[in-house]
Amino acid sequence: MKYILSLVLFLCIYGCSFPKDPQNSYIKAQDSFLQIGYTLNPPFTQYINGKPDGIEIDILREFAKSKNLKIKFQKGSESELIDKLKNYDLHIVAGGFDKKTIWKRDAGTSIPYDKEHLFLIPKGENRLLRELETYI
């Protein structure tokens, strides 16, 4: 009985800290900017008239607006953006990635927003992921 009580107490205490966000990505985004990286892949992500545009850019702008977050965009190649994501320099990467993306081993993935395409986030940033997926 003592072990069961200890286990229940442990699970209650441990459960109170979910979802974990070890690098505090979501809090950092609230305090400064939601850092979004994107690679050119029309119609999902493109660069028109000097600014980011496309289906995914629109989704992320609406997500940020719904959470009162300011956005900073960074354009780059997939490998550059993944490196920045792994170093927690970006919060989200967009670029028309699908469920079979080769970057799954290097990044976390959101649920698909259209049954196939998804966003990449730093691995382990579960609060950020939960907020994004709740919006999607």
ROBATOR-12441 format. One record per atom (N, C-alpha, C): x, y, z; residue in one letter; residue number from 1; chain; atom name. Coordinates in Angstrom, 3 decimals, decimal comma. Example, Ala and Ser with C-alpha at 12.3 -4.5 7.8 and 13.67 -1.06 7.14 Angstrom:
! ROBATOR-12441
+----------+----------+----------+------+-----+-----+------+
:        x :        y :        z : type : seq : mol : atom :
+----------+----------+----------+------+-----+-----+------+
:   13,190 :   -5,690 :    7,800 :    A :   1 :   A :    N :
:   12,300 :   -4,500 :    7,800 :    A :   1 :   A :   CA :
:   13,200 :   -3,300 :    7,800 :    A :   1 :   A :    C :
:   12,850 :   -2,250 :    7,080 :    S :   2 :   A :    N :
:   13,670 :   -1,060 :    7,140 :    S :   2 :   A :   CA :
:   12,900 :    0,030 :    7,870 :    S :   2 :   A :    C :
+----------+----------+----------+------+-----+-----+------+
! end
This chain:
! ROBATOR-12441
+----------+----------+----------+------+-----+-----+------+
:        x :        y :        z : type : seq : mol : atom :
+----------+----------+----------+------+-----+-----+------+
:    0,818 :   -1,191 :    0,000 :    M :   1 :   A :    N :
:    0,000 :    0,000 :    0,000 :    M :   1 :   A :   CA :
:    0,868 :    1,264 :    0,000 :    M :   1 :   A :    C :
:    1,966 :    1,216 :    0,770 :    K :   2 :   A :    N :
:    2,879 :    2,347 :    0,864 :    K :   2 :   A :   CA :
:    3,463 :    2,684 :   -0,512 :    K :   2 :   A :    C :
:    3,801 :    1,645 :   -1,300 :    Y :   3 :   A :    N :
:    4,381 :    1,863 :   -2,621 :    Y :   3 :   A :   CA :
:    3,361 :    2,462 :   -3,587 :    Y :   3 :   A :    C :
:    2,131 :    2,019 :   -3,493 :    I :   4 :   A :    N :
:    1,084 :    2,549 :   -4,366 :    I :   4 :   A :   CA :
:    0,855 :    4,019 :   -4,056 :    I :   4 :   A :    C :
:    0,799 :    4,361 :   -2,768 :    L :   5 :   A :    N :
:    0,621 :    5,746 :   -2,361 :    L :   5 :   A :   CA :
:    1,790 :    6,609 :   -2,837 :    L :   5 :   A :    C :
:    2,992 :    6,090 :   -2,718 :    S :   6 :   A :    N :
:    4,178 :    6,810 :   -3,192 :    S :   6 :   A :   CA :
:    4,131 :    7,014 :   -4,699 :    S :   6 :   A :    C :
:    3,715 :    5,988 :   -5,420 :    L :   7 :   A :    N :
:    3,613 :    6,079 :   -6,874 :    L :   7 :   A :   CA :
:    2,571 :    7,116 :   -7,283 :    L :   7 :   A :    C :
:    1,429 :    7,111 :   -6,640 :    V :   8 :   A :    N :
:    0,374 :    8,084 :   -6,941 :    V :   8 :   A :   CA :
:    0,865 :    9,497 :   -6,647 :    V :   8 :   A :    C :
:    1,535 :    9,701 :   -5,534 :    L :   9 :   A :    N :
:    2,071 :   11,009 :   -5,179 :    L :   9 :   A :   CA :
:    3,111 :   11,464 :   -6,207 :    L :   9 :   A :    C :
:    4,000 :   10,551 :   -6,595 :    F :  10 :   A :    N :
:    5,015 :   10,871 :   -7,601 :    F :  10 :   A :   CA :
:    4,369 :   11,289 :   -8,907 :    F :  10 :   A :    C :
:    3,388 :   10,538 :   -9,361 :    L :  11 :   A :    N :
:    2,712 :   10,851 :  -10,626 :    L :  11 :   A :   CA :
:    1,985 :   12,182 :  -10,565 :    L :  11 :   A :    C :
:    1,395 :   12,494 :   -9,428 :    C :  12 :   A :    N :
:    0,716 :   13,788 :   -9,275 :    C :  12 :   A :   CA :
:    1,701 :   14,949 :   -9,354 :    C :  12 :   A :    C :
:    2,796 :   14,828 :   -8,660 :    I :  13 :   A :    N :
:    3,816 :   15,888 :   -8,661 :    I :  13 :   A :   CA :
:    4,459 :   16,002 :  -10,032 :    I :  13 :   A :    C :
:    4,816 :   14,877 :  -10,610 :    Y :  14 :   A :    N :
:    5,462 :   14,878 :  -11,919 :    Y :  14 :   A :   CA :
:    4,517 :   15,413 :  -12,990 :    Y :  14 :   A :    C :
:    3,268 :   15,065 :  -12,900 :    G :  15 :   A :    N :
:    2,282 :   15,492 :  -13,876 :    G :  15 :   A :   CA :
:    1,999 :   16,977 :  -13,851 :    G :  15 :   A :    C :
:    2,270 :   17,642 :  -12,755 :    C :  16 :   A :    N :
:    1,999 :   19,074 :  -12,646 :    C :  16 :   A :   CA :
:    2,924 :   19,916 :  -13,514 :    C :  16 :   A :    C :
:    4,020 :   19,364 :  -13,948 :    S :  17 :   A :    N :
:    4,967 :   20,147 :  -14,730 :    S :  17 :   A :   CA :
:    4,816 :   19,941 :  -16,237 :    S :  17 :   A :    C :
:    3,761 :   19,297 :  -16,662 :    F :  18 :   A :    N :
:    3,536 :   19,097 :  -18,087 :    F :  18 :   A :   CA :
:    2,719 :   20,228 :  -18,646 :    F :  18 :   A :    C :
:    2,833 :   20,616 :  -19,880 :    P :  19 :   A :    N :
:    3,844 :   20,096 :  -20,788 :    P :  19 :   A :   CA :
:    5,185 :   20,774 :  -20,560 :    P :  19 :   A :    C :
:    6,219 :   20,012 :  -20,664 :    K :  20 :   A :    N :
:    7,564 :   20,544 :  -20,463 :    K :  20 :   A :   CA :
:    7,994 :   21,350 :  -21,687 :    K :  20 :   A :    C :
:    8,787 :   22,332 :  -21,453 :    D :  21 :   A :    N :
:    9,334 :   23,196 :  -22,492 :    D :  21 :   A :   CA :
:   10,744 :   23,542 :  -22,017 :    D :  21 :   A :    C :
:   11,693 :   22,571 :  -22,079 :    P :  22 :   A :    N :
:   12,989 :   22,733 :  -21,413 :    P :  22 :   A :   CA :
:   13,768 :   23,990 :  -21,807 :    P :  22 :   A :    C :
:   13,613 :   24,464 :  -23,020 :    Q :  23 :   A :    N :
:   14,320 :   25,681 :  -23,433 :    Q :  23 :   A :   CA :
:   13,417 :   26,915 :  -23,356 :    Q :  23 :   A :    C :
:   12,211 :   26,717 :  -22,817 :    N :  24 :   A :    N :
:   11,251 :   27,818 :  -22,645 :    N :  24 :   A :   CA :
:   10,936 :   28,563 :  -23,932 :    N :  24 :   A :    C :
:   10,842 :   27,831 :  -25,018 :    S :  25 :   A :    N :
:   10,581 :   28,452 :  -26,318 :    S :  25 :   A :   CA :
:    9,317 :   29,300 :  -26,319 :    S :  25 :   A :    C :
:    8,254 :   28,769 :  -25,752 :    Y :  26 :   A :    N :
:    6,994 :   29,512 :  -25,781 :    Y :  26 :   A :   CA :
:    7,090 :   30,779 :  -24,937 :    Y :  26 :   A :    C :
:    7,695 :   30,683 :  -23,770 :    I :  27 :   A :    N :
:    7,845 :   31,862 :  -22,904 :    I :  27 :   A :   CA :
:    8,754 :   32,892 :  -23,570 :    I :  27 :   A :    C :
:    9,828 :   32,436 :  -24,199 :    K :  28 :   A :    N :
:   10,725 :   33,363 :  -24,904 :    K :  28 :   A :   CA :
:    9,992 :   34,063 :  -26,041 :    K :  28 :   A :    C :
:    9,129 :   33,318 :  -26,737 :    A :  29 :   A :    N :
:    8,347 :   33,923 :  -27,820 :    A :  29 :   A :   CA :
:    7,395 :   34,980 :  -27,267 :    A :  29 :   A :    C :
:    6,830 :   34,718 :  -26,096 :    Q :  30 :   A :    N :
:    5,943 :   35,698 :  -25,469 :    Q :  30 :   A :   CA :
:    6,708 :   36,941 :  -25,032 :    Q :  30 :   A :    C :
:    7,926 :   36,737 :  -24,546 :    D :  31 :   A :    N :
:    8,723 :   37,852 :  -24,028 :    D :  31 :   A :   CA :
:    9,357 :   38,701 :  -25,123 :    D :  31 :   A :    C :
:    9,614 :   38,103 :  -26,281 :    S :  32 :   A :    N :
:   10,238 :   38,891 :  -27,351 :    S :  32 :   A :   CA :
:    9,516 :   38,635 :  -28,677 :    S :  32 :   A :    C :
:    9,979 :   37,650 :  -29,429 :    F :  33 :   A :    N :
:    9,399 :   37,368 :  -30,741 :    F :  33 :   A :   CA :
:    9,281 :   35,868 :  -30,958 :    F :  33 :   A :    C :
:    8,280 :   35,479 :  -31,724 :    L :  34 :   A :    N :
:    8,179 :   34,123 :  -32,230 :    L :  34 :   A :   CA :
:    9,090 :   34,074 :  -33,452 :    L :  34 :   A :    C :
:   10,170 :   33,337 :  -33,333 :    Q :  35 :   A :    N :
:   11,174 :   33,259 :  -34,394 :    Q :  35 :   A :   CA :
:   10,774 :   32,154 :  -35,374 :    Q :  35 :   A :    C :
:   10,406 :   32,545 :  -36,583 :    I :  36 :   A :    N :
:    9,947 :   31,595 :  -37,589 :    I :  36 :   A :   CA :
:   10,934 :   31,583 :  -38,751 :    I :  36 :   A :    C :
:   11,436 :   30,395 :  -39,042 :    G :  37 :   A :    N :
:   12,286 :   30,211 :  -40,205 :    G :  37 :   A :   CA :
:   11,455 :   29,636 :  -41,339 :    G :  37 :   A :    C :
:   11,794 :   30,032 :  -42,552 :    Y :  38 :   A :    N :
:   11,076 :   29,470 :  -43,693 :    Y :  38 :   A :   CA :
:   12,022 :   29,314 :  -44,874 :    Y :  38 :   A :    C :
:   11,764 :   28,267 :  -45,622 :    T :  39 :   A :    N :
:   12,497 :   28,018 :  -46,851 :    T :  39 :   A :   CA :
:   11,510 :   28,171 :  -47,999 :    T :  39 :   A :    C :
:   11,967 :   28,639 :  -49,120 :    L :  40 :   A :    N :
:   11,064 :   28,902 :  -50,239 :    L :  40 :   A :   CA :
:   10,525 :   27,609 :  -50,836 :    L :  40 :   A :    C :
:    9,208 :   27,500 :  -50,850 :    N :  41 :   A :    N :
:    8,525 :   26,338 :  -51,411 :    N :  41 :   A :   CA :
:    7,081 :   26,735 :  -51,726 :    N :  41 :   A :    C :
:    6,888 :   27,508 :  -52,820 :    P :  42 :   A :    N :
:    5,535 :   27,950 :  -53,170 :    P :  42 :   A :   CA :
:    4,612 :   26,747 :  -53,399 :    P :  42 :   A :    C :
:    3,356 :   26,832 :  -53,053 :    P :  43 :   A :    N :
:    2,615 :   27,973 :  -52,508 :    P :  43 :   A :   CA :
:    2,651 :   28,046 :  -50,979 :    P :  43 :   A :    C :
:    3,385 :   27,134 :  -50,348 :    F :  44 :   A :    N :
:    3,424 :   27,080 :  -48,886 :    F :  44 :   A :   CA :
:    4,177 :   28,263 :  -48,285 :    F :  44 :   A :    C :
:    5,349 :   28,520 :  -48,829 :    T :  45 :   A :    N :
:    6,185 :   29,622 :  -48,357 :    T :  45 :   A :   CA :
:    6,837 :   30,263 :  -49,571 :    T :  45 :   A :    C :
:    6,751 :   31,572 :  -49,621 :    Q :  46 :   A :    N :
:    7,366 :   32,310 :  -50,719 :    Q :  46 :   A :   CA :
:    7,738 :   33,706 :  -50,249 :    Q :  46 :   A :    C :
:    8,379 :   34,435 :  -51,108 :    Y :  47 :   A :    N :
:    8,837 :   35,781 :  -50,791 :    Y :  47 :   A :   CA :
:    8,301 :   36,703 :  -51,876 :    Y :  47 :   A :    C :
:    7,312 :   37,527 :  -51,525 :    I :  48 :   A :    N :
:    6,650 :   38,381 :  -52,503 :    I :  48 :   A :   CA :
:    6,686 :   39,827 :  -52,008 :    I :  48 :   A :    C :
:    7,095 :   40,720 :  -52,914 :    N :  49 :   A :    N :
:    7,151 :   42,154 :  -52,593 :    N :  49 :   A :   CA :
:    7,925 :   42,439 :  -51,311 :    N :  49 :   A :    C :
:    9,024 :   41,729 :  -51,138 :    G :  50 :   A :    N :
:    9,905 :   41,999 :  -50,016 :    G :  50 :   A :   CA :
:    9,481 :   41,427 :  -48,670 :    G :  50 :   A :    C :
:    8,490 :   40,512 :  -48,667 :    K :  51 :   A :    N :
:    8,100 :   39,913 :  -47,386 :    K :  51 :   A :   CA :
:    7,618 :   38,475 :  -47,567 :    K :  51 :   A :    C :
:    7,691 :   37,701 :  -46,473 :    P :  52 :   A :    N :
:    7,241 :   36,313 :  -46,536 :    P :  52 :   A :   CA :
:    5,751 :   36,232 :  -46,824 :    P :  52 :   A :    C :
:    5,378 :   35,203 :  -47,576 :    D :  53 :   A :    N :
:    3,987 :   35,020 :  -47,954 :    D :  53 :   A :   CA :
:    3,741 :   33,529 :  -48,168 :    D :  53 :   A :    C :
:    2,504 :   33,164 :  -48,335 :    G :  54 :   A :    N :
:    2,160 :   31,782 :  -48,632 :    G :  54 :   A :   CA :
:    1,205 :   31,192 :  -47,618 :    G :  54 :   A :    C :
:    0,725 :   30,010 :  -47,909 :    I :  55 :   A :    N :
:   -0,257 :   29,318 :  -47,077 :    I :  55 :   A :   CA :
:    0,237 :   29,185 :  -45,638 :    I :  55 :   A :    C :
:    1,438 :   28,671 :  -45,458 :    E :  56 :   A :    N :
:    1,957 :   28,436 :  -44,104 :    E :  56 :   A :   CA :
:    2,286 :   29,731 :  -43,383 :    E :  56 :   A :    C :
:    2,745 :   30,702 :  -44,107 :    I :  57 :   A :    N :
:    3,042 :   32,008 :  -43,498 :    I :  57 :   A :   CA :
:    1,747 :   32,603 :  -42,950 :    I :  57 :   A :    C :
:    0,669 :   32,478 :  -43,714 :    D :  58 :   A :    N :
:   -0,632 :   32,985 :  -43,259 :    D :  58 :   A :   CA :
:   -1,095 :   32,256 :  -41,999 :    D :  58 :   A :    C :
:   -0,950 :   30,931 :  -41,973 :    I :  59 :   A :    N :
:   -1,345 :   30,154 :  -40,797 :    I :  59 :   A :   CA :
:   -0,559 :   30,609 :  -39,578 :    I :  59 :   A :    C :
:    0,754 :   30,772 :  -39,738 :    L :  60 :   A :    N :
:    1,593 :   31,158 :  -38,602 :    L :  60 :   A :   CA :
:    1,331 :   32,595 :  -38,151 :    L :  60 :   A :    C :
:    1,018 :   33,471 :  -39,082 :    R :  61 :   A :    N :
:    0,650 :   34,843 :  -38,685 :    R :  61 :   A :   CA :
:   -0,640 :   34,835 :  -37,861 :    R :  61 :   A :    C :
:   -1,606 :   34,043 :  -38,288 :    E :  62 :   A :    N :
:   -2,871 :   33,953 :  -37,545 :    E :  62 :   A :   CA :
:   -2,662 :   33,300 :  -36,176 :    E :  62 :   A :    C :
:   -1,806 :   32,275 :  -36,125 :    F :  63 :   A :    N :
:   -1,475 :   31,646 :  -34,841 :    F :  63 :   A :   CA :
:   -0,867 :   32,681 :  -33,902 :    F :  63 :   A :    C :
:    0,123 :   33,413 :  -34,390 :    A :  64 :   A :    N :
:    0,789 :   34,427 :  -33,565 :    A :  64 :   A :   CA :
:   -0,207 :   35,492 :  -33,107 :    A :  64 :   A :    C :
:   -1,070 :   35,914 :  -33,995 :    K :  65 :   A :    N :
:   -2,078 :   36,918 :  -33,642 :    K :  65 :   A :   CA :
:   -3,005 :   36,395 :  -32,547 :    K :  65 :   A :    C :
:   -3,397 :   35,117 :  -32,642 :    S :  66 :   A :    N :
:   -4,300 :   34,540 :  -31,642 :    S :  66 :   A :   CA :
:   -3,651 :   34,435 :  -30,264 :    S :  66 :   A :    C :
:   -2,322 :   34,405 :  -30,213 :    K :  67 :   A :    N :
:   -1,584 :   34,299 :  -28,952 :    K :  67 :   A :   CA :
:   -0,910 :   35,614 :  -28,557 :    K :  67 :   A :    C :
:   -1,194 :   36,673 :  -29,306 :    N :  68 :   A :    N :
:   -0,582 :   37,997 :  -29,061 :    N :  68 :   A :   CA :
:    0,941 :   37,936 :  -29,112 :    N :  68 :   A :    C :
:    1,466 :   37,225 :  -30,090 :    L :  69 :   A :    N :
:    2,915 :   37,105 :  -30,269 :    L :  69 :   A :   CA :
:    3,370 :   37,954 :  -31,452 :    L :  69 :   A :    C :
:    4,494 :   38,610 :  -31,288 :    K :  70 :   A :    N :
:    5,124 :   39,316 :  -32,403 :    K :  70 :   A :   CA :
:    6,019 :   38,314 :  -33,128 :    K :  70 :   A :    C :
:    6,174 :   38,496 :  -34,434 :    I :  71 :   A :    N :
:    6,920 :   37,532 :  -35,259 :    I :  71 :   A :   CA :
:    8,162 :   38,174 :  -35,863 :    I :  71 :   A :    C :
:    9,211 :   37,361 :  -35,955 :    K :  72 :   A :    N :
:   10,383 :   37,673 :  -36,776 :    K :  72 :   A :   CA :
:   10,580 :   36,486 :  -37,707 :    K :  72 :   A :    C :
:   10,717 :   36,768 :  -38,991 :    F :  73 :   A :    N :
:   10,933 :   35,724 :  -39,987 :    F :  73 :   A :   CA :
:   12,397 :   35,684 :  -40,404 :    F :  73 :   A :    C :
:   12,889 :   34,477 :  -40,681 :    Q :  74 :   A :    N :
:   14,237 :   34,280 :  -41,225 :    Q :  74 :   A :   CA :
:   14,124 :   33,321 :  -42,399 :    Q :  74 :   A :    C :
:   14,621 :   33,749 :  -43,537 :    K :  75 :   A :    N :
:   14,612 :   32,909 :  -44,729 :    K :  75 :   A :   CA :
:   15,934 :   32,164 :  -44,808 :    K :  75 :   A :    C :
:   15,899 :   30,907 :  -45,246 :    G :  76 :   A :    N :
:   17,130 :   30,146 :  -45,387 :    G :  76 :   A :   CA :
:   16,902 :   28,810 :  -46,055 :    G :  76 :   A :    C :
:   17,976 :   28,083 :  -46,238 :    S :  77 :   A :    N :
:   17,873 :   26,732 :  -46,790 :    S :  77 :   A :   CA :
:   17,360 :   25,797 :  -45,695 :    S :  77 :   A :    C :
:   16,862 :   24,644 :  -46,078 :    E :  78 :   A :    N :
:   16,364 :   23,688 :  -45,091 :    E :  78 :   A :   CA :
:   17,437 :   23,342 :  -44,063 :    E :  78 :   A :    C :
:   18,647 :   23,036 :  -44,531 :    S :  79 :   A :    N :
:   19,698 :   22,624 :  -43,596 :    S :  79 :   A :   CA :
:   20,101 :   23,761 :  -42,660 :    S :  79 :   A :    C :
:   20,159 :   24,991 :  -43,152 :    E :  80 :   A :    N :
:   20,465 :   26,139 :  -42,278 :    E :  80 :   A :   CA :
:   19,393 :   26,297 :  -41,203 :    E :  80 :   A :    C :
:   18,142 :   26,193 :  -41,604 :    L :  81 :   A :    N :
:   17,038 :   26,378 :  -40,669 :    L :  81 :   A :   CA :
:   16,986 :   25,258 :  -39,635 :    L :  81 :   A :    C :
:   17,260 :   24,033 :  -40,054 :    I :  82 :   A :    N :
:   17,271 :   22,910 :  -39,115 :    I :  82 :   A :   CA :
:   18,387 :   23,098 :  -38,091 :    I :  82 :   A :    C :
:   19,556 :   23,552 :  -38,527 :    D :  83 :   A :    N :
:   20,645 :   23,819 :  -37,583 :    D :  83 :   A :   CA :
:   20,225 :   24,871 :  -36,555 :    D :  83 :   A :    C :
:   19,558 :   25,923 :  -37,005 :    K :  84 :   A :    N :
:   19,099 :   26,972 :  -36,086 :    K :  84 :   A :   CA :
:   18,016 :   26,431 :  -35,150 :    K :  84 :   A :    C :
:   17,175 :   25,563 :  -35,670 :    L :  85 :   A :    N :
:   16,125 :   24,957 :  -34,849 :    L :  85 :   A :   CA :
:   16,742 :   24,081 :  -33,762 :    L :  85 :   A :    C :
:   17,745 :   23,289 :  -34,139 :    K :  86 :   A :    N :
:   18,416 :   22,406 :  -33,179 :    K :  86 :   A :   CA :
:   19,141 :   23,202 :  -32,089 :    K :  86 :   A :    C :
:   19,572 :   24,414 :  -32,422 :    N :  87 :   A :    N :
:   20,246 :   25,283 :  -31,447 :    N :  87 :   A :   CA :
:   19,267 :   26,203 :  -30,716 :    N :  87 :   A :    C :
:   17,963 :   26,021 :  -30,952 :    Y :  88 :   A :    N :
:   16,896 :   26,798 :  -30,331 :    Y :  88 :   A :   CA :
:   16,958 :   28,277 :  -30,711 :    Y :  88 :   A :    C :
:   17,505 :   28,567 :  -31,888 :    D :  89 :   A :    N :
:   17,511 :   29,938 :  -32,397 :    D :  89 :   A :   CA :
:   16,229 :   30,248 :  -33,156 :    D :  89 :   A :    C :
:   15,474 :   29,212 :  -33,499 :    L :  90 :   A :    N :
:   14,166 :   29,360 :  -34,132 :    L :  90 :   A :   CA :
:   13,139 :   28,584 :  -33,319 :    L :  90 :   A :    C :
:   11,895 :   29,045 :  -33,382 :    H :  91 :   A :    N :
:   10,806 :   28,354 :  -32,690 :    H :  91 :   A :   CA :
:   10,028 :   27,437 :  -33,623 :    H :  91 :   A :    C :
:    9,875 :   27,850 :  -34,863 :    I :  92 :   A :    N :
:    9,099 :   27,091 :  -35,852 :    I :  92 :   A :   CA :
:    9,781 :   27,232 :  -37,199 :    I :  92 :   A :    C :
:    9,743 :   26,144 :  -37,980 :    V :  93 :   A :    N :
:   10,230 :   26,189 :  -39,360 :    V :  93 :   A :   CA :
:    9,093 :   25,762 :  -40,280 :    V :  93 :   A :    C :
:    8,890 :   26,555 :  -41,328 :    A :  94 :   A :    N :
:    7,860 :   26,298 :  -42,327 :    A :  94 :   A :   CA :
:    8,512 :   26,114 :  -43,690 :    A :  94 :   A :    C :
:    7,874 :   25,328 :  -44,533 :    G :  95 :   A :    N :
:    8,425 :   25,143 :  -45,880 :    G :  95 :   A :   CA :
:    7,741 :   24,040 :  -46,658 :    G :  95 :   A :    C :
:    6,486 :   23,768 :  -46,358 :    G :  96 :   A :    N :
:    5,776 :   22,732 :  -47,092 :    G :  96 :   A :   CA :
:    6,216 :   21,325 :  -46,731 :    G :  96 :   A :    C :
:    6,708 :   21,133 :  -45,519 :    F :  97 :   A :    N :
:    7,161 :   19,818 :  -45,086 :    F :  97 :   A :   CA :
:    5,958 :   18,894 :  -44,929 :    F :  97 :   A :    C :
:    6,145 :   17,633 :  -45,298 :    D :  98 :   A :    N :
:    5,044 :   16,681 :  -45,141 :    D :  98 :   A :   CA :
:    5,393 :   15,637 :  -44,085 :    D :  98 :   A :    C :
:    4,466 :   14,721 :  -43,856 :    K :  99 :   A :    N :
:    4,637 :   13,724 :  -42,788 :    K :  99 :   A :   CA :
:    5,844 :   12,827 :  -43,014 :    K :  99 :   A :    C :
:    6,349 :   12,756 :  -44,224 :    K : 100 :   A :    N :
:    7,500 :   11,901 :  -44,533 :    K : 100 :   A :   CA :
:    8,811 :   12,675 :  -44,588 :    K : 100 :   A :    C :
:    8,834 :   13,870 :  -44,045 :    T : 101 :   A :    N :
:   10,033 :   14,707 :  -44,116 :    T : 101 :   A :   CA :
:   11,270 :   13,992 :  -43,570 :    T : 101 :   A :    C :
:   12,381 :   14,227 :  -44,234 :    I : 102 :   A :    N :
:   13,648 :   13,637 :  -43,786 :    I : 102 :   A :   CA :
:   14,141 :   14,274 :  -42,491 :    I : 102 :   A :    C :
:   13,559 :   15,399 :  -42,107 :    W : 103 :   A :    N :
:   14,028 :   16,139 :  -40,934 :    W : 103 :   A :   CA :
:   13,408 :   15,655 :  -39,633 :    W : 103 :   A :    C :
:   12,586 :   14,598 :  -39,664 :    K : 104 :   A :    N :
:   11,937 :   14,102 :  -38,438 :    K : 104 :   A :   CA :
:   12,931 :   13,684 :  -37,363 :    K : 104 :   A :    C :
:   14,080 :   13,226 :  -37,763 :    R : 105 :   A :    N :
:   15,062 :   12,791 :  -36,757 :    R : 105 :   A :   CA :
:   15,761 :   13,983 :  -36,089 :    R : 105 :   A :    C :
:   15,692 :   15,147 :  -36,721 :    D : 106 :   A :    N :
:   16,365 :   16,335 :  -36,200 :    D : 106 :   A :   CA :
:   15,424 :   17,348 :  -35,554 :    D : 106 :   A :    C :
:   14,139 :   17,195 :  -35,783 :    A : 107 :   A :    N :
:   13,180 :   18,192 :  -35,304 :    A : 107 :   A :   CA :
:   11,885 :   17,518 :  -34,874 :    A : 107 :   A :    C :
:   11,164 :   18,211 :  -34,000 :    G : 108 :   A :    N :
:    9,821 :   17,776 :  -33,675 :    G : 108 :   A :   CA :
:    8,887 :   18,204 :  -34,784 :    G : 108 :   A :    C :
:    7,748 :   17,534 :  -34,878 :    T : 109 :   A :    N :
:    6,782 :   17,881 :  -35,913 :    T : 109 :   A :   CA :
:    5,416 :   18,140 :  -35,285 :    T : 109 :   A :    C :
:    4,702 :   19,065 :  -35,892 :    S : 110 :   A :    N :
:    3,334 :   19,336 :  -35,458 :    S : 110 :   A :   CA :
:    2,404 :   18,326 :  -36,127 :    S : 110 :   A :    C :
:    1,157 :   18,336 :  -35,697 :    I : 111 :   A :    N :
:    0,168 :   17,568 :  -36,436 :    I : 111 :   A :   CA :
:   -0,013 :   18,258 :  -37,789 :    I : 111 :   A :    C :
:   -0,423 :   17,537 :  -38,801 :    P : 112 :   A :    N :
:   -0,663 :   18,179 :  -40,096 :    P : 112 :   A :   CA :
:   -1,812 :   19,189 :  -40,013 :    P : 112 :   A :    C :
:   -1,653 :   20,299 :  -40,685 :    Y : 113 :   A :    N :
:   -2,715 :   21,301 :  -40,712 :    Y : 113 :   A :   CA :
:   -3,691 :   21,043 :  -41,843 :    Y : 113 :   A :    C :
:   -3,313 :   20,156 :  -42,776 :    D : 114 :   A :    N :
:   -4,191 :   19,847 :  -43,912 :    D : 114 :   A :   CA :
:   -4,175 :   18,354 :  -44,258 :    D : 114 :   A :    C :
:   -3,943 :   17,520 :  -43,297 :    K : 115 :   A :    N :
:   -3,851 :   16,063 :  -43,416 :    K : 115 :   A :   CA :
:   -2,514 :   15,580 :  -43,969 :    K : 115 :   A :    C :
:   -1,660 :   16,474 :  -44,446 :    E : 116 :   A :    N :
:   -0,371 :   16,063 :  -44,993 :    E : 116 :   A :   CA :
:    0,788 :   16,956 :  -44,555 :    E : 116 :   A :    C :
:    0,615 :   18,264 :  -44,551 :    H : 117 :   A :    N :
:    1,711 :   19,203 :  -44,291 :    H : 117 :   A :   CA :
:    1,747 :   19,636 :  -42,834 :    H : 117 :   A :    C :
:    2,968 :   19,884 :  -42,362 :    L : 118 :   A :    N :
:    3,173 :   20,182 :  -40,949 :    L : 118 :   A :   CA :
:    4,296 :   21,173 :  -40,762 :    L : 118 :   A :    C :
:    4,473 :   21,599 :  -39,517 :    F : 119 :   A :    N :
:    5,546 :   22,516 :  -39,156 :    F : 119 :   A :   CA :
:    6,592 :   21,781 :  -38,333 :    F : 119 :   A :    C :
:    7,812 :   22,274 :  -38,361 :    L : 120 :   A :    N :
:    8,904 :   21,712 :  -37,567 :    L : 120 :   A :   CA :
:    9,160 :   22,632 :  -36,377 :    L : 120 :   A :    C :
:    9,436 :   22,015 :  -35,234 :    I : 121 :   A :    N :
:    9,762 :   22,774 :  -34,024 :    I : 121 :   A :   CA :
:   10,945 :   22,092 :  -33,346 :    I : 121 :   A :    C :
:   11,596 :   22,765 :  -32,393 :    P : 122 :   A :    N :
:   12,690 :   22,105 :  -31,679 :    P : 122 :   A :   CA :
:   12,174 :   20,893 :  -30,912 :    P : 122 :   A :    C :
:   12,939 :   19,832 :  -30,917 :    K : 123 :   A :    N :
:   12,554 :   18,628 :  -30,178 :    K : 123 :   A :   CA :
:   12,406 :   18,956 :  -28,698 :    K : 123 :   A :    C :
:   11,364 :   18,406 :  -28,101 :    G : 124 :   A :    N :
:   11,164 :   18,550 :  -26,662 :    G : 124 :   A :   CA :
:   10,426 :   19,795 :  -26,226 :    G : 124 :   A :    C :
:   10,143 :   20,704 :  -27,140 :    E : 125 :   A :    N :
:    9,450 :   21,943 :  -26,775 :    E : 125 :   A :   CA :
:    7,941 :   21,703 :  -26,822 :    E : 125 :   A :    C :
:    7,464 :   20,966 :  -25,834 :    N : 126 :   A :    N :
:    6,094 :   20,477 :  -25,834 :    N : 126 :   A :   CA :
:    5,039 :   21,547 :  -25,590 :    N : 126 :   A :    C :
:    5,350 :   22,565 :  -24,811 :    R : 127 :   A :    N :
:    4,355 :   23,617 :  -24,606 :    R : 127 :   A :   CA :
:    4,122 :   24,386 :  -25,898 :    R : 127 :   A :    C :
:    5,193 :   24,727 :  -26,581 :    L : 128 :   A :    N :
:    5,078 :   25,395 :  -27,876 :    L : 128 :   A :   CA :
:    4,288 :   24,515 :  -28,836 :    L : 128 :   A :    C :
:    4,611 :   23,233 :  -28,864 :    L : 129 :   A :    N :
:    3,913 :   22,300 :  -29,744 :    L : 129 :   A :   CA :
:    2,426 :   22,244 :  -29,399 :    L : 129 :   A :    C :
:    2,111 :   22,159 :  -28,114 :    R : 130 :   A :    N :
:    0,704 :   22,100 :  -27,701 :    R : 130 :   A :   CA :
:   -0,042 :   23,356 :  -28,127 :    R : 130 :   A :    C :
:    0,555 :   24,512 :  -27,955 :    E : 131 :   A :    N :
:   -0,103 :   25,768 :  -28,341 :    E : 131 :   A :   CA :
:   -0,346 :   25,806 :  -29,854 :    E : 131 :   A :    C :
:    0,655 :   25,387 :  -30,622 :    L : 132 :   A :    N :
:    0,512 :   25,393 :  -32,075 :    L : 132 :   A :   CA :
:   -0,534 :   24,381 :  -32,519 :    L : 132 :   A :    C :
:   -0,482 :   23,186 :  -31,972 :    E : 133 :   A :    N :
:   -1,433 :   22,152 :  -32,383 :    E : 133 :   A :   CA :
:   -2,859 :   22,459 :  -31,930 :    E : 133 :   A :    C :
:   -3,012 :   23,110 :  -30,800 :    T : 134 :   A :    N :
:   -4,343 :   23,538 :  -30,369 :    T : 134 :   A :   CA :
:   -4,914 :   24,524 :  -31,361 :    T : 134 :   A :    C :
:   -4,062 :   25,385 :  -31,873 :    Y : 135 :   A :    N :
:   -4,516 :   26,364 :  -32,877 :    Y : 135 :   A :   CA :
:   -4,874 :   25,668 :  -34,199 :    Y : 135 :   A :    C :
:   -4,000 :   24,746 :  -34,613 :    I : 136 :   A :    N :
:   -4,223 :   24,059 :  -35,893 :    I : 136 :   A :   CA :
:   -5,533 :   23,307 :  -35,812 :    I : 136 :   A :    C :
+----------+----------+----------+------+-----+-----+------+
! end
